[in-house]
Amino acid sequence: MFTEFPIILNAGILFLLLFAAGFIGVKVKIPNVIIYILLGIVVSGFFVDLKLLHVTGEIGIILLFFLLGLEFPIKRLAQIAKKIAPAGILDVVLNLGVVMAVCLLFGLDFLTSFIIGGITYATSSSITAKMLESNKRMANTESEFMLGILIFEDIVAPIVVAVLVALTAGTALGAFELSMVFTKIIIMTVVAILLGVFVFSKLADFFDSYINSDVMIMLLVGLALSYGGLALHLGLSEVLGAFLIGITLAEVKRPEPIEHLLLPMKDLLLPLFFLYFGTTIEFGEIPMLGLLITLVLYTIVAKVIVGIVGGKWYGLSKKLAFKAGLSLVSRGEFSVIIASLAVGSLALFGGIYILIIATIGIILFQLAPKLADKIYGKKKPKQKIAIPS
């Protein structure tokens, strides 16, 4: 239908469709990630050349993880990792490791099992943060624990993506090849840390002088794309590169002005990534239905266990830990990124899983306070003691 239109007209139509879909999502309180994926599924048959859409969406993802890294100076990263590490490791074991074992038991090969484990691993940061804000739970006691889990996953997941990118590119699975992948990750991480400590930490005055200049946008986007592109060149993930260079820029300690410059560009381009992912999903007979049902049920339970057990380790009460676990079920951005590495029936499997689990996660998030009250009881208000006059 749109194949004969000028590319500018197609772009305008797409953005108008994104606006309409996003507006509906706001009204019915469905996170935009789901809405944009569904829109991509609907419009996929109307467009032939999606290369430009793919590239612009990739830039949106790079900016997302660049800004995410910007929130984590090296010292803060170390503090968060130490406090949340036990719960974070439990999360990796249950939602990545055990899922891989289940897939292997279903007869899948190691790489396919790893991809599915990656899809099921990380809670959606965007969905969870938006739900916390819209439900006015951001200041609740359990929210600090939940945000800690999200941050831990945001650190681990780019590494998972980087390894999977290398493996799906055809790299053999031998011990030497895997060690080379991790060596590249370590080298890029060390270089980023050194740049942050010895270069960017000394450029605060430079950033203060030019932060309101248009040329600063060129520098920031250039750094994000270059380090992300370097990661790709080394057979890793642009997500990891963007995250690491964000950590580097965090040492400037000017996150808010930098975010102010880049947030509009990220918000413009990021929906295109989810839209593009939706266009890659071709519905047919649901693949591995038994495994799909098994993983949907298991990964809901696994996140609740992370909340209950990890929350207790973190110092939460049983009730708050249970509420946190119910609120961590949704999967989103990382799941989409990893699912985009798959092809054929595996891509369809990943897309269906994400849509189902994100929807269930939203419902459980809304019900979490009521379910926690029902199981553990409401906190009785303190009775006022009458003071005799």
C-alpha positions as a LaTeX table, in Angstrom:
\begin{tabular}{lrrr}
\hline
Residue & $x$ (\AA) & $y$ (\AA) & $z$ (\AA) \\
\hline
Met1 & 0.00 & 0.00 & 0.00 \\
Phe2 & 2.73 & 2.48 & 1.00 \\
Thr3 & 5.46 & 1.09 & $-1.25$ \\
Glu4 & 4.97 & 3.78 & $-3.93$ \\
Phe5 & 4.92 & 6.70 & $-1.49$ \\
Pro6 & 7.98 & 8.94 & $-0.99$ \\
Ile7 & 10.04 & 7.86 & 2.03 \\
Ile8 & 9.29 & 11.17 & 3.79 \\
Leu9 & 5.55 & 10.54 & 3.48 \\
Asn10 & 6.00 & 7.01 & 4.83 \\
Ala11 & 7.96 & 8.40 & 7.76 \\
Gly12 & 5.22 & 10.93 & 8.50 \\
Ile13 & 2.54 & 8.24 & 8.38 \\
Leu14 & 4.56 & 6.02 & 10.73 \\
Phe15 & 5.01 & 8.76 & 13.32 \\
Leu16 & 1.31 & 9.62 & 13.17 \\
Leu17 & 0.48 & 5.94 & 13.69 \\
Leu18 & 2.92 & 5.83 & 16.62 \\
Phe19 & 1.23 & 8.88 & 18.10 \\
Ala20 & $-2.23$ & 7.36 & 17.74 \\
Ala21 & $-1.11$ & 4.02 & 19.21 \\
Gly22 & 0.80 & 5.69 & 22.06 \\
Phe23 & $-2.17$ & 7.94 & 22.84 \\
Ile24 & $-4.46$ & 4.92 & 23.05 \\
Gly25 & $-1.89$ & 3.20 & 25.29 \\
Val26 & $-1.91$ & 6.16 & 27.69 \\
Lys27 & $-5.70$ & 6.15 & 27.84 \\
Val28 & $-6.04$ & 2.42 & 28.51 \\
Lys29 & $-2.85$ & 2.30 & 30.64 \\
Ile30 & $-0.99$ & $-0.20$ & 28.47 \\
Pro31 & 2.80 & 0.41 & 28.30 \\
Asn32 & 3.97 & 1.78 & 24.98 \\
Val33 & 6.42 & $-1.10$ & 24.48 \\
Ile34 & 3.51 & $-3.50$ & 23.94 \\
Ile35 & 1.50 & $-1.01$ & 21.87 \\
Tyr36 & 4.40 & $-0.32$ & 19.50 \\
Ile37 & 5.15 & $-4.03$ & 19.00 \\
Leu38 & 1.48 & $-4.68$ & 18.19 \\
Leu39 & 1.49 & $-1.74$ & 15.78 \\
Gly40 & 4.55 & $-3.20$ & 14.06 \\
Ile41 & 2.73 & $-6.51$ & 13.61 \\
Val42 & $-0.26$ & $-4.69$ & 12.07 \\
Val43 & 1.68 & $-2.49$ & 9.61 \\
Ser44 & 4.35 & $-5.01$ & 8.62 \\
Gly45 & 2.57 & $-5.97$ & 5.41 \\
Phe46 & 2.32 & $-2.37$ & 4.20 \\
Phe47 & 6.03 & $-1.60$ & 4.01 \\
Val48 & 8.73 & $-3.34$ & 1.96 \\
Asp49 & 12.01 & $-1.54$ & 2.70 \\
Leu50 & 12.45 & $-1.44$ & 6.47 \\
Lys51 & 16.22 & $-0.87$ & 6.52 \\
Leu52 & 15.96 & 2.81 & 7.47 \\
Leu53 & 13.44 & 1.96 & 10.19 \\
His54 & 15.86 & $-0.64$ & 11.55 \\
Val55 & 18.83 & 1.75 & 11.60 \\
Thr56 & 16.93 & 4.59 & 13.30 \\
Gly57 & 15.52 & 2.15 & 15.83 \\
Glu58 & 19.04 & 0.91 & 16.59 \\
Ile59 & 20.13 & 4.49 & 17.26 \\
Gly60 & 17.21 & 4.81 & 19.69 \\
Ile61 & 18.33 & 1.68 & 21.56 \\
Ile62 & 21.93 & 2.93 & 21.68 \\
Leu63 & 20.80 & 6.25 & 23.17 \\
Leu64 & 18.61 & 4.42 & 25.70 \\
Phe65 & 21.53 & 2.42 & 27.07 \\
Phe66 & 23.92 & 5.35 & 26.82 \\
Leu67 & 21.56 & 7.34 & 29.08 \\
Leu68 & 21.15 & 4.30 & 31.33 \\
Gly69 & 24.92 & 4.03 & 31.81 \\
Leu70 & 25.00 & 7.75 & 32.55 \\
Glu71 & 23.14 & 7.05 & 35.80 \\
Phe72 & 25.91 & 4.78 & 37.14 \\
Pro73 & 29.23 & 6.33 & 38.11 \\
Ile74 & 31.77 & 3.63 & 38.90 \\
Lys75 & 31.52 & 4.03 & 42.70 \\
Arg76 & 27.72 & 3.82 & 42.62 \\
Leu77 & 27.91 & 0.70 & 40.47 \\
Ala78 & 30.13 & $-0.98$ & 43.04 \\
Gln79 & 27.81 & 0.00 & 45.93 \\
Ile80 & 24.67 & $-1.27$ & 44.18 \\
Ala81 & 26.33 & $-4.52$ & 43.11 \\
Lys82 & 27.44 & $-5.25$ & 46.68 \\
Lys83 & 24.03 & $-4.61$ & 48.28 \\
Ile84 & 21.78 & $-6.28$ & 45.73 \\
Ala85 & 24.21 & $-9.00$ & 44.56 \\
Pro86 & 22.64 & $-11.98$ & 46.43 \\
Ala87 & 19.16 & $-11.27$ & 45.05 \\
Gly88 & 20.60 & $-10.41$ & 41.64 \\
Ile89 & 22.53 & $-13.68$ & 41.40 \\
Leu90 & 19.40 & $-15.60$ & 42.43 \\
Asp91 & 17.57 & $-13.81$ & 39.62 \\
Val92 & 20.20 & $-14.87$ & 37.08 \\
Val93 & 20.09 & $-18.49$ & 38.26 \\
Leu94 & 16.29 & $-18.80$ & 38.25 \\
Asn95 & 15.36 & $-16.74$ & 35.19 \\
Leu96 & 18.33 & $-17.49$ & 32.94 \\
Gly97 & 20.06 & $-20.64$ & 34.18 \\
Val98 & 17.03 & $-22.75$ & 35.08 \\
Val99 & 15.18 & $-21.64$ & 31.94 \\
Met100 & 18.14 & $-22.81$ & 29.84 \\
Ala101 & 18.06 & $-26.16$ & 31.64 \\
Val102 & 14.34 & $-26.51$ & 30.94 \\
Cys103 & 14.89 & $-25.74$ & 27.26 \\
Leu104 & 17.66 & $-28.34$ & 27.07 \\
Leu105 & 15.30 & $-30.89$ & 28.65 \\
Phe106 & 12.81 & $-30.07$ & 25.89 \\
Gly107 & 15.48 & $-31.09$ & 23.37 \\
Leu108 & 16.68 & $-27.68$ & 22.22 \\
Asp109 & 20.33 & $-26.96$ & 21.45 \\
Phe110 & 22.53 & $-24.79$ & 23.68 \\
Leu111 & 22.36 & $-21.59$ & 21.59 \\
Thr112 & 18.56 & $-21.70$ & 21.24 \\
Ser113 & 18.26 & $-22.37$ & 24.98 \\
Phe114 & 20.58 & $-19.44$ & 25.70 \\
Ile115 & 18.50 & $-17.10$ & 23.50 \\
Ile116 & 15.27 & $-18.15$ & 25.22 \\
Gly117 & 16.93 & $-17.79$ & 28.64 \\
Gly118 & 18.02 & $-14.29$ & 27.65 \\
Ile119 & 14.47 & $-13.43$ & 26.59 \\
Thr120 & 13.03 & $-14.59$ & 29.93 \\
Tyr121 & 15.73 & $-13.07$ & 32.16 \\
Ala122 & 15.33 & $-9.35$ & 32.66 \\
Thr123 & 12.33 & $-7.49$ & 34.06 \\
Ser124 & 11.28 & $-4.54$ & 31.91 \\
Ser125 & 12.79 & $-1.39$ & 33.38 \\
Ser126 & 10.53 & 0.93 & 31.40 \\
Ile127 & 7.27 & $-0.90$ & 32.20 \\
Thr128 & 8.14 & $-1.34$ & 35.89 \\
Ala129 & 9.32 & 2.24 & 36.39 \\
Lys130 & 6.25 & 3.65 & 34.65 \\
Met131 & 3.95 & 1.42 & 36.68 \\
Leu132 & 5.65 & 2.45 & 39.94 \\
Glu133 & 5.20 & 6.09 & 39.01 \\
Ser134 & 1.61 & 5.86 & 37.72 \\
Asn135 & 0.51 & 3.80 & 40.75 \\
Lys136 & 2.29 & 6.19 & 43.14 \\
Arg137 & 4.46 & 3.41 & 44.57 \\
Met138 & 7.87 & 4.94 & 43.79 \\
Ala139 & 8.34 & 6.04 & 47.42 \\
Asn140 & 7.24 & 2.68 & 48.87 \\
Thr141 & 9.74 & 0.66 & 50.91 \\
Glu142 & 9.88 & $-2.26$ & 48.44 \\
Ser143 & 10.56 & 0.06 & 45.47 \\
Glu144 & 14.21 & 0.53 & 46.46 \\
Phe145 & 14.72 & $-3.24$ & 46.29 \\
Met146 & 12.89 & $-3.46$ & 42.96 \\
Leu147 & 14.96 & $-0.67$ & 41.44 \\
Gly148 & 18.10 & $-2.39$ & 42.72 \\
Ile149 & 17.10 & $-5.59$ & 40.90 \\
Leu150 & 16.43 & $-3.60$ & 37.72 \\
Ile151 & 19.83 & $-1.95$ & 37.96 \\
Phe152 & 21.56 & $-5.30$ & 38.54 \\
Glu153 & 19.78 & $-6.70$ & 35.48 \\
Asp154 & 20.72 & $-3.59$ & 33.48 \\
Ile155 & 24.36 & $-4.39$ & 34.25 \\
Val156 & 24.16 & $-8.13$ & 33.51 \\
Ala157 & 21.83 & $-8.07$ & 30.50 \\
Pro158 & 24.14 & $-6.09$ & 28.14 \\
Ile159 & 26.81 & $-8.73$ & 28.77 \\
Val160 & 24.30 & $-11.47$ & 27.94 \\
Val161 & 23.38 & $-9.61$ & 24.75 \\
Ala162 & 27.04 & $-9.19$ & 23.81 \\
Val163 & 27.74 & $-12.91$ & 24.21 \\
Leu164 & 24.62 & $-13.85$ & 22.24 \\
Val165 & 25.49 & $-11.43$ & 19.42 \\
Ala166 & 28.88 & $-13.11$ & 19.11 \\
Leu167 & 27.37 & $-16.60$ & 19.17 \\
Thr168 & 24.56 & $-15.87$ & 16.71 \\
Ala169 & 27.11 & $-14.34$ & 14.33 \\
Gly170 & 28.50 & $-17.82$ & 13.82 \\
Thr171 & 31.26 & $-17.89$ & 16.42 \\
Ala172 & 31.96 & $-21.46$ & 17.49 \\
Leu173 & 31.01 & $-22.55$ & 20.98 \\
Gly174 & 34.41 & $-23.80$ & 22.01 \\
Ala175 & 36.09 & $-22.74$ & 25.25 \\
Phe176 & 38.65 & $-20.61$ & 23.41 \\
Glu177 & 36.03 & $-18.71$ & 21.42 \\
Leu178 & 33.92 & $-18.07$ & 24.51 \\
Ser179 & 36.98 & $-16.89$ & 26.42 \\
Met180 & 37.75 & $-14.48$ & 23.56 \\
Val181 & 34.24 & $-13.02$ & 23.80 \\
Phe182 & 34.66 & $-12.39$ & 27.54 \\
Thr183 & 38.16 & $-11.03$ & 26.95 \\
Lys184 & 36.76 & $-8.45$ & 24.51 \\
Ile185 & 34.07 & $-7.49$ & 27.01 \\
Ile186 & 36.67 & $-7.08$ & 29.77 \\
Ile187 & 38.95 & $-4.99$ & 27.54 \\
Met188 & 36.11 & $-2.67$ & 26.47 \\
Thr189 & 35.02 & $-2.32$ & 30.11 \\
Val190 & 38.54 & $-1.53$ & 31.34 \\
Val191 & 39.10 & 1.02 & 28.55 \\
Ala192 & 35.78 & 2.70 & 29.39 \\
Ile193 & 36.64 & 2.87 & 33.11 \\
Leu194 & 40.10 & 4.29 & 32.37 \\
Leu195 & 38.63 & 6.92 & 30.05 \\
Gly196 & 36.12 & 7.84 & 32.73 \\
Val197 & 38.63 & 8.09 & 35.59 \\
Phe198 & 41.55 & 9.73 & 33.78 \\
Val199 & 39.89 & 11.73 & 30.98 \\
Phe200 & 36.21 & 12.56 & 31.40 \\
Ser201 & 36.38 & 13.12 & 35.16 \\
Lys202 & 38.63 & 16.12 & 34.38 \\
Leu203 & 36.33 & 17.64 & 31.75 \\
Ala204 & 33.55 & 18.96 & 34.00 \\
Asp205 & 34.45 & 22.60 & 33.21 \\
Phe206 & 34.43 & 21.86 & 29.47 \\
Phe207 & 30.96 & 20.34 & 29.70 \\
Asp208 & 29.70 & 23.24 & 31.83 \\
Ser209 & 30.94 & 25.69 & 29.18 \\
Tyr210 & 29.36 & 23.98 & 26.16 \\
Ile211 & 26.45 & 21.94 & 27.58 \\
Asn212 & 23.90 & 24.37 & 26.13 \\
Ser213 & 25.56 & 24.42 & 22.71 \\
Asp214 & 24.20 & 22.42 & 19.78 \\
Val215 & 27.66 & 20.99 & 19.12 \\
Met216 & 27.53 & 19.10 & 22.44 \\
Ile217 & 24.75 & 16.91 & 21.00 \\
Met218 & 27.13 & 15.94 & 18.19 \\
Leu219 & 29.83 & 14.95 & 20.69 \\
Leu220 & 27.50 & 12.87 & 22.88 \\
Val221 & 25.76 & 11.06 & 20.03 \\
Gly222 & 29.10 & 10.55 & 18.31 \\
Leu223 & 30.58 & 8.94 & 21.42 \\
Ala224 & 27.55 & 6.70 & 21.94 \\
Leu225 & 27.44 & 5.53 & 18.32 \\
Ser226 & 31.21 & 5.14 & 18.03 \\
Tyr227 & 31.67 & 2.99 & 21.12 \\
Gly228 & 28.54 & 1.05 & 20.28 \\
Gly229 & 29.84 & 0.58 & 16.72 \\
Leu230 & 33.24 & $-0.51$ & 18.06 \\
Ala231 & 31.51 & $-3.18$ & 20.11 \\
Leu232 & 29.72 & $-4.38$ & 16.95 \\
His233 & 33.01 & $-4.38$ & 15.05 \\
Leu234 & 34.48 & $-6.64$ & 17.73 \\
Gly235 & 31.55 & $-9.03$ & 17.38 \\
Leu236 & 29.83 & $-7.84$ & 20.57 \\
Ser237 & 26.63 & $-5.81$ & 21.09 \\
Glu238 & 26.13 & $-2.10$ & 20.44 \\
Val239 & 24.02 & $-2.11$ & 23.63 \\
Leu240 & 27.05 & $-3.03$ & 25.73 \\
Gly241 & 29.22 & $-0.41$ & 24.04 \\
Ala242 & 26.62 & 2.32 & 24.57 \\
Phe243 & 26.15 & 1.33 & 28.22 \\
Leu244 & 29.91 & 1.37 & 28.88 \\
Ile245 & 30.49 & 4.78 & 27.28 \\
Gly246 & 27.54 & 6.05 & 29.34 \\
Ile247 & 29.33 & 4.87 & 32.49 \\
Thr248 & 32.40 & 6.72 & 31.21 \\
Leu249 & 30.47 & 9.98 & 30.77 \\
Ala250 & 28.93 & 9.50 & 34.22 \\
Glu251 & 32.31 & 10.49 & 35.67 \\
Val252 & 31.69 & 14.03 & 34.40 \\
Lys253 & 28.90 & 14.09 & 37.02 \\
Arg254 & 26.55 & 16.14 & 34.85 \\
Pro255 & 23.77 & 13.59 & 34.16 \\
Glu256 & 20.81 & 15.97 & 34.14 \\
Pro257 & 22.09 & 18.47 & 31.51 \\
Ile258 & 23.24 & 15.59 & 29.25 \\
Glu259 & 19.88 & 13.83 & 29.64 \\
His260 & 18.11 & 17.10 & 28.82 \\
Leu261 & 19.97 & 17.21 & 25.50 \\
Leu262 & 19.44 & 13.59 & 24.46 \\
Leu263 & 16.08 & 12.56 & 25.91 \\
Pro264 & 13.99 & 14.11 & 23.09 \\
Met265 & 16.08 & 12.30 & 20.46 \\
Lys266 & 15.84 & 9.02 & 22.37 \\
Asp267 & 12.08 & 9.40 & 22.84 \\
Leu268 & 11.70 & 10.07 & 19.11 \\
Leu269 & 13.75 & 7.11 & 17.86 \\
Leu270 & 13.27 & 4.38 & 20.48 \\
Pro271 & 9.63 & 3.58 & 19.52 \\
Leu272 & 10.92 & 2.77 & 16.03 \\
Phe273 & 12.96 & $-0.12$ & 17.47 \\
Phe274 & 9.90 & $-1.75$ & 19.02 \\
Leu275 & 7.88 & $-1.01$ & 15.89 \\
Tyr276 & 10.55 & $-2.68$ & 13.75 \\
Phe277 & 10.62 & $-5.71$ & 16.04 \\
Gly278 & 6.87 & $-6.04$ & 15.57 \\
Thr279 & 7.31 & $-6.07$ & 11.79 \\
Thr280 & 9.65 & $-9.07$ & 12.08 \\
Ile281 & 7.00 & $-11.23$ & 13.80 \\
Glu282 & 5.17 & $-13.40$ & 11.28 \\
Phe283 & 2.29 & $-15.23$ & 12.87 \\
Gly284 & 1.65 & $-18.84$ & 12.03 \\
Glu285 & 1.31 & $-21.99$ & 14.04 \\
Ile286 & 2.55 & $-21.28$ & 17.56 \\
Pro287 & 5.95 & $-23.02$ & 17.89 \\
Met288 & 6.84 & $-25.13$ & 20.94 \\
Leu289 & 3.48 & $-24.49$ & 22.60 \\
Gly290 & 4.22 & $-26.82$ & 25.51 \\
Leu291 & 7.51 & $-25.06$ & 26.24 \\
Leu292 & 5.85 & $-21.66$ & 25.87 \\
Ile293 & 3.16 & $-22.47$ & 28.44 \\
Thr294 & 5.75 & $-24.03$ & 30.76 \\
Leu295 & 8.01 & $-20.97$ & 30.63 \\
Val296 & 5.20 & $-18.46$ & 31.04 \\
Leu297 & 4.07 & $-20.21$ & 34.23 \\
Tyr298 & 7.58 & $-20.90$ & 35.53 \\
Thr299 & 9.01 & $-17.42$ & 34.90 \\
Ile300 & 6.09 & $-15.80$ & 36.73 \\
Val301 & 6.80 & $-18.00$ & 39.75 \\
Ala302 & 10.56 & $-17.46$ & 39.42 \\
Lys303 & 10.25 & $-13.67$ & 39.62 \\
Val304 & 7.97 & $-13.96$ & 42.64 \\
Ile305 & 10.58 & $-16.19$ & 44.30 \\
Val306 & 13.26 & $-13.58$ & 43.56 \\
Gly307 & 11.06 & $-11.04$ & 45.29 \\
Ile308 & 10.24 & $-13.22$ & 48.31 \\
Val309 & 13.71 & $-14.68$ & 48.93 \\
Gly310 & 15.82 & $-11.82$ & 47.58 \\
Gly311 & 13.63 & $-9.25$ & 49.31 \\
Lys312 & 14.10 & $-11.05$ & 52.63 \\
Trp313 & 17.89 & $-11.02$ & 52.11 \\
Tyr314 & 17.59 & $-7.31$ & 51.34 \\
Gly315 & 15.74 & $-6.70$ & 54.61 \\
Leu316 & 12.10 & $-6.46$ & 53.49 \\
Ser317 & 9.20 & $-7.94$ & 55.40 \\
Lys318 & 7.46 & $-11.01$ & 53.95 \\
Lys319 & 4.53 & $-8.92$ & 52.76 \\
Leu320 & 6.66 & $-6.29$ & 51.01 \\
Ala321 & 8.92 & $-8.95$ & 49.48 \\
Phe322 & 5.88 & $-10.78$ & 48.08 \\
Lys323 & 4.49 & $-7.53$ & 46.65 \\
Ala324 & 7.86 & $-6.78$ & 45.04 \\
Gly325 & 8.00 & $-10.23$ & 43.45 \\
Leu326 & 4.54 & $-9.84$ & 41.89 \\
Ser327 & 5.63 & $-6.45$ & 40.54 \\
Leu328 & 8.76 & $-7.76$ & 38.75 \\
Val329 & 7.07 & $-10.13$ & 36.28 \\
Ser330 & 6.91 & $-7.94$ & 33.13 \\
Arg331 & 9.59 & $-8.40$ & 30.49 \\
Gly332 & 10.32 & $-5.73$ & 27.89 \\
Glu333 & 13.32 & $-3.97$ & 26.35 \\
Phe334 & 16.07 & $-6.56$ & 26.84 \\
Ser335 & 13.71 & $-9.37$ & 25.91 \\
Val336 & 12.90 & $-7.58$ & 22.65 \\
Ile337 & 16.58 & $-6.94$ & 21.93 \\
Ile338 & 17.48 & $-10.60$ & 22.44 \\
Ala339 & 14.39 & $-11.85$ & 20.58 \\
Ser340 & 15.45 & $-9.69$ & 17.62 \\
Leu341 & 18.55 & $-11.92$ & 17.31 \\
Ala342 & 16.32 & $-14.92$ & 16.63 \\
Val343 & 14.89 & $-15.94$ & 13.27 \\
Gly344 & 11.90 & $-17.92$ & 12.04 \\
Ser345 & 9.82 & $-19.81$ & 14.57 \\
Leu346 & 12.14 & $-18.82$ & 17.44 \\
Ala347 & 11.47 & $-15.12$ & 16.73 \\
Leu348 & 7.72 & $-15.84$ & 16.80 \\
Phe349 & 8.16 & $-17.78$ & 20.06 \\
Gly350 & 10.00 & $-14.84$ & 21.61 \\
Gly351 & 7.45 & $-12.29$ & 20.41 \\
Ile352 & 4.48 & $-14.25$ & 21.75 \\
Tyr353 & 6.23 & $-14.84$ & 25.09 \\
Ile354 & 7.01 & $-11.13$ & 25.50 \\
Leu355 & 3.45 & $-10.02$ & 24.72 \\
Ile356 & 1.93 & $-12.61$ & 27.08 \\
Ile357 & 4.31 & $-12.07$ & 29.99 \\
Ala358 & 4.25 & $-8.27$ & 29.71 \\
Thr359 & 0.44 & $-8.29$ & 29.81 \\
Ile360 & 0.31 & $-10.69$ & 32.77 \\
Gly361 & 3.01 & $-8.68$ & 34.51 \\
Ile362 & 0.98 & $-5.48$ & 34.23 \\
Ile363 & $-2.08$ & $-7.21$ & 35.70 \\
Leu364 & $-0.06$ & $-8.69$ & 38.60 \\
Phe365 & 1.55 & $-5.31$ & 39.29 \\
Gln366 & $-1.90$ & $-3.76$ & 39.66 \\
Leu367 & $-3.12$ & $-6.60$ & 41.87 \\
Ala368 & 0.06 & $-6.87$ & 44.00 \\
Pro369 & $-1.05$ & $-4.61$ & 46.90 \\
Lys370 & $-4.46$ & $-6.32$ & 47.19 \\
Leu371 & $-3.01$ & $-9.82$ & 46.97 \\
Ala372 & $-0.35$ & $-8.97$ & 49.57 \\
Asp373 & $-3.04$ & $-7.58$ & 51.90 \\
Lys374 & $-5.20$ & $-10.66$ & 51.38 \\
Ile375 & $-2.39$ & $-13.11$ & 52.17 \\
Tyr376 & $-0.55$ & $-11.22$ & 54.90 \\
Gly377 & $-3.34$ & $-8.96$ & 56.17 \\
Lys378 & $-3.63$ & $-5.20$ & 56.23 \\
Lys379 & $-1.56$ & $-3.19$ & 58.62 \\
Lys380 & $-3.87$ & $-2.03$ & 61.34 \\
Pro381 & $-3.77$ & 1.71 & 61.97 \\
Lys382 & $-2.47$ & 2.69 & 65.35 \\
Gln383 & $-5.27$ & 3.50 & 67.76 \\
Lys384 & $-5.24$ & 6.94 & 69.23 \\
Ile385 & $-4.99$ & 6.97 & 73.01 \\
Ala386 & $-7.41$ & 9.34 & 74.59 \\
Ile387 & $-5.74$ & 11.63 & 77.05 \\
Pro388 & $-7.99$ & 12.55 & 79.98 \\
Ser389 & $-8.58$ & 16.23 & 80.22 \\
\hline
\end{tabular}
